[in-house]
Amino acid sequence: MTSTAPSVPERTHRRALKSGFAAAVGTTIEWYDFYVYATAAAIVFPQIFFPEVDRTLGTLASFGTYAVAFFVRPLGGIIFGHIGDRLGRKPALTITLLMMGVATVLVGCLPGYDTWGMTAAVLLIILRIIQGLAVGGEWGGASLMAVESAPPKFKTFYGGFTQLGNPLGALLSSGAFWVLSLMGDDVLFSWGWRVPFLISIVLIAVGIWVRLRIEETPVFKQSGASETTPIIHTLRFNWYPVLLGFGMVAIASGGYYLATSYVQSYATSEEIGLAASIILGAMTLASFLEALVTLPLALLGDKWGGKRLMYLGVGLSFLCSIPLILAIENHTVTLIYIFVCAIRVTMSATWAPLSALLTQMYRPQARYTSMSLAYGVGAAVWGGLSPIVATSLMAATGSIWSVIGLFGFLSAVAWIATALAPQHSDEPETANT
């Protein structure tokens, strides 16, 4: 007698392309909203919401509101993971996109300190927390929507659509503020800074329309709702792969913020004195190249294997960090452009396959919660703390090589976690009895 497990609903390229496109649109909007806030926190918010303190303290307070979002991401992963594992990926993603959009538009409507005093700053923090919750639930669900809809041999490629949202969102947000900066500081600081936030209402409408038109993933349709509380199942049975997933994002998150935020701070510091326009120009070009290579690298991951691509990205990005620092110290502009782009492109090899690798680390039951928790905690610890640790190391040692050592440590963590990470198949097994 032969018994066959229930078949997985058909996963065609047409279905996968629709789901991948929806994931790319949604994550682009989410990351646009996230980075618009980050840009405003660096340039505008110290004067708008914290004018009563000196510039340094105002900037620290502004960045404090920015950092809050990192540390509520895991909670967002748990909340929306529960919805996604019990009710489906589609409703969870629709809610996260709506939450992010409403919070972003409200930031654009928020009166400044001159009108509402410290109440304005408190409301700003609350809206940033809502953004953090939304982005904490977005990435895992968007990854599942793309990967679980993909044909077996193209999971990394379609998972790459989710990863495309980060560089595209960064490009859109920086582009919006760049255009406004051309109008002059008077425009930017009076009303112009609100425009990128208010534009989000149009983007969210488009994103919701796209997401409502896609189907639930075939894997969720086959496996059905989680029969247990997802977070309890995750902590009891998936704690080890969650720990590995946390380690796997060390370079994709922590290394990324070292190569962007910290490098910009170091290059423009009094000790180095590089013109901000040089490093910002290099970063803008690097973001553009990062967006171009994400899908080709994801396709390469299907041919070579996602883990091999991850190893390559981890190793090469670490190697690129050394000549980048030397070029910055020597003010060699051409080499700065080359190695800023090189480290971002090689780091893309750790980012492009991440959706597929993390998705396949967990069985369908409680998968949304498990991968969102791994990524959320990883982003909070590696992404939120790496620039602070790097700054502390530099202050304690007086040597940039201590920061290179930190990058090497993150590389080793990511490499080991990737090597140990399990990879499960969603294809049903056939048993003969």
N, C-alpha and C positions, 0 to 999 in steps of 0.2 A: 504494500500500500504506500502511496506517495502523498505526502502532505506538503502543501506550498504555502509559505507565508503570504499575507495579503500584499498585493502588488502596490508599488508606489505609483500615484497618479503620474501621468506622462509629463516628463520634463523636457520640453523642446527648446530650441534656441529662441523661438519666437516668445515663448512664455518667459524665458530667462532674460531676454533683452528688455521686455517690458518691466520686469521686476528690477533689473539692474538700472534701467533709466530712472525709475521711480526712486531707487535708493540714492542714485547720484544727485537727483534734483533735491531730494529731502535733506541729505547730508550737506550739500552745498549751501542751502539756505540756513541750516542749523549752524554750520561753521561760520558763515557770513555774519550771522547775528552775534555769535560768540566773539569773533575777531573785531567786529565793529566796536564792541564794548572795550576790548583790550586796547585798541588804538586810541579811543577816546580817553581811557584811563591814563594813558601815557601823556597825552597832549592837552586835553581840554578839562577833564574833571577836576584836577587840582584847583583850578581857578573858579570853576562853576559851582562846585559843591563843598570845597574846603578852602575858601579864600582867607579865613581868619587865622590860619597858621602859616608859618614860613613855607617857602617853596618845597624844601626837602621833605618836611613833615606832611605837607599836602600831597606830594607825590607818593609817599609811603602809604598814606591813608587811602589814596585812590587805588594803588596797587593791592592794598589789603582787600578792598571790595572785589577786585578782579580775582584774587586768589581764593576767595570763599567758594567760588564755583567748582574749583578742583576738588574740594573736600566734601562737597555734597553729591558729587557724581556717583559714588558707590551706593548711596541711598536711592538715587534715581534709578540705578540699575536694579536694585532690589524691588522697588515699587513697580516699575514698568516691566521688569522681568516676570513678576507675579502675573501681571495682566497678560503679557505675551505668552506665557506658558499655560495659562488657564483659559484665556479667551481667544488667543490668536495673535500673530505678529502684526496684522494689519490694524486692529483697533489701537494697540499700544503706540504704534508709530504715528497714527493720526493725532492722538492726544499729545504726544511729545512735540510735534510740529506746531500744533495750535498753541500750546503753552509757551514755547519759545517765541513765537511770533507776537503774542499778546504782551509778554514781558518786555520784548525789545521795543515795540511801539510805545508802550507806556514810559519807558526810559526817555524816549524822544519827546514825550509830552510833559515830563517832570519839571516843575519850576525849580530854579536854582536856589542857592543859599540866601541870596538877597531877598527872595520872596518868602520862602518857608523855613529858613534857618536850618537847624540840624535835622528837622523832620524830613527835609529833602534827602539828606545823606542816608538816613535810616531807611527810607523808602527805596533808595537806590540799592542798598544792600539786599533788601527783601527781593527786589526784582532780579538781582544777580543770582540769588539763591534759586529762584524759579528757573532761570536759565541753566544753572548747573544741574538741577534735577532733570530738566528736559534733555540736555545733551548726554547725561548719564544713561538715560533709557534709550536714546536714539541710535547710538552706534551699534549696539548689539543686535537690535531688532532689524536695522537696515542691512546689516551683514547677513543675518539669517534670511531675510527676504530675498536677497540676491543669490546666496550660496545654495539654499535649500530648493530654489527653483531651477538651478542650473543642471545641465547634463553632467554625468559623472566625470567626464574627462575635461570639463571646462569650469570647474568650481572656482579655481583661483582667478581665472580671467573675469568671470562675472562678479566675484567678490571684489575685484579691483574697482568696479564702478562705485562701490561704497567708499573706497579709499580716495577716489578722485575728488570727493567733496571737500576734503581738507584744503588742498592747494587752490582749488577754484574759489572756495569761500574766502581764503586769505587774499587772493588776487582781487576779488570784488570789493572787499572791505578796504584794502589799502588804496585801490583805485578810486573809490568814492571819496576818501579823505584827501587824496592827492589832488583831485579836481577842485575840491572846496578850498584847499590851501592856496591854489592859484588865484583865488578871488581876494585873498588878503586876510590878515588876522582879524580885522574888524568883523568881517562877514562870518568867519569860522567861529569866533567866540561869542557872537551875539545870537545868531539863529542857524548858521550853516551846519553846526555840529549835529543838529537835530535831524537833518535831512536823511543821512544814511540809516538812522533808526526808523524813521517814518516810512521810508521806502519798503521796509520789511513787510508792510501790510499787503503790498502787491505780490511780493515773492511768496508769502505764506498762502495767499489765495491760489496761486498757481500750484504750489506744492500740495495743498489739500486736494485740489482737483485731480492732480496726477495720481495721488495715492488712493483716492477713492475708486479709481478705475482699474486697479490691479486686483488679482485674485490672491487668496490666502495661499501660503506655500504648500506644495504637495506633501512635504514631510509632516507638517502639522496636521494636514487632512488625514494622513495615514495613521499617525501616532495618537492623535487626539489630545484632549486637554490633560495636563498633569493631574494625576489622581491624589497627589500629596501636596502639601504646602511647598512651593518651589524652593524657598530659601532653606527650609529644613532639610529637604532632599539634597540640596547643594552642599550644605555644611556636613551632612552625614556621609554622603557617598562621593561627592565630587571635590572634596577639600584639596586633595593632592593635585589634580589637574588645574584647579583654580590657582593654587600656589605656583604651578609651572607657568600658567598663563600670565600671572603677575610678573614673573621673571622675564618672560618672553618679550614684554613691551618695554624693557629697560632702555633700549636704544631708540625704538620708534617713538617713545615719549620723552624719557629723560635726556637721551642723546640729542633729540630734536631741539629741545629748549636750550641745551648747551650750545648747539650749533647756530641758534638764531638769537634768542634773547641775551644769553651771556656773551656771545661773540660781539654783538652790537654794543653792549655795555663796555666790554674790554677795549674794543677798537676805538671808542670815542672817549675813553677815560683820560684824565690829565696825564697819566704816565705815557700813553701811546699817542694821543692827540690826533687821531685820524679824523678827517672831515666826515660828518654824519652823512653827507650826500653820497660819499663813496661807498660806505658799507650798506646804506639803504638801497642804492642802485644795484649793488651786487645781490642783495637779498631779493629784490624784485625780479631780477632776471632769473635767479635760482628758483623762485616760486613758479615762474612760467615754465621753466624746463621740467620741474618736478611734476607739474600737471601733464606735460607732454609724454613723459616716460612711464607714468603710472600704469596705464593699460598694457602697453607693450611688455613691461616687466611682469605684470600679472599673467599674461599669456605665456611668457617664458617660464613662469612658475609651474604651469600645467605641463610643460614639456620636460623641464629639468627636475621638477619636484619643488614644492614650496619651501621645504626645509633647506635644500641646497641653495636656493635663492636667498633665504634668510642668512645662512652662513656667509655667503658672498657679500651681502650688504653690511653685515656686522664687521667683518674683517676689513673691507675696503674703506668704510667710513672712518674707522679708527686710524687707518694709515693716512687718510686725507687730512685728519685733524692736525697732524704735526706740521706739514708744509704750510697749512693755512695760518697757523699761529706765527710761524717764521715770516711769512709774507706780510702779515699785519704789523709785526714788530719792525720790519724793514720798510714799511710804507710802499711796498711794491704793488701798485694799483692793478696792473694786468694780472699778476699772480693771485691777488686777492679775489678778483672776479672769477678766475679759473677755479680756485680751490673752494670758494664759497659754493659755486655751482656744483663742483665735483662732490663735495661732502653731502649736499642735499640730494643729488641724483643717486649716489650710492646708498644713502640712507633710505631712499625710496624703495630699495630692494628689501628693506626690513618692514616697510609699510605696505607695499602692494600685496604681498601674500598673507597679510595678517588676518584678514576677515575669514579666509578659507581655513587657515591653520587653527585658529581659535574655535571656529564653528565645529570642526571635526574632532576637537579634543573631548567633546561631550556627547553623550547619547541624547536623543531628542527630548527625553523627559528632563525638565528643568534646565534645558540648554540655554534659553534666553537669560535666565537669572544667573547661571554659572559663568557664562562668558562676559556678561555685563559687569558682574562683580569683579572678575579677574582684571578686566580692562579698566574699570573705574578706579579700583584701588591702585593699580599700576600707574594710571595717569596722575592720581593724587600724590602718590609717594615720589615716583620718578620725575614726573613733569612738574609737580608743584614745588618739590624740594631741591632738585638738582641745581638750579641757578643760585639758590641760597647757599647750598653746601659749597659750590664752586667759589662764590664770593668769599665765604669764610676761609676756605683753604688758601686762597690767594692772599688774604689779609694775614693769615697765620704764618705762611711760609715765605711770602714775598716772591714766589716763583710760579710762573704759569704752568710749569711742568707738573705741579700738583693737580691742576685741573685736567691736564692730559691723562694723568694717572686715574682720575675719577672717570674719565671717558673710557679708559681701558677696563676699569672695574665693571662699568655698565655693559661693556661689550662681552666680558667673560660671563656675566650673569645671563645675558640674552642667549649666548651661544650654548651654555649648559642646559638652560631651560628648554630651548628648542630641541636639543638632542634627546632629552628625556620625554618630550611631549608625545602622548599617544595620539593616534589618528584613527578614528572610527569611520566606517562606511555606513551610509544610509540605505544601501541596497539590501533588500531582504535576502536571507539565507534560505536555501532549499534543503530540506532534510528528507532522507529516504528511510522509511521504517517498514 
